[in-house]
């Protein structure tokens, strides 16, 4: 799980996409913390999608994004301003 260096938490913790009973409950610089209700566990190596509460400071932390539709990669979006400083 990514931490605050990958997912902004200034508007709250990210939501775990389409996983009822699984919540992102905390983050350090490098790691995130998940909690889940009984019977809703996460498998080691399982990929989870997170929806950040504030996308702007999350988007600029990556070089590119992967667009997925119907479970298949449809496009790659480069983040042109990544690392740009005034």
Secondary structure, DSSP 8 states (H G I E B T S, - for coil): ---TTTS--TT---EETT-TTEEEEEE-SS-EEEEE-TT----TT----EE-S-SHHHHTT-SEEEEEETTEEEEEEE-TTTT---
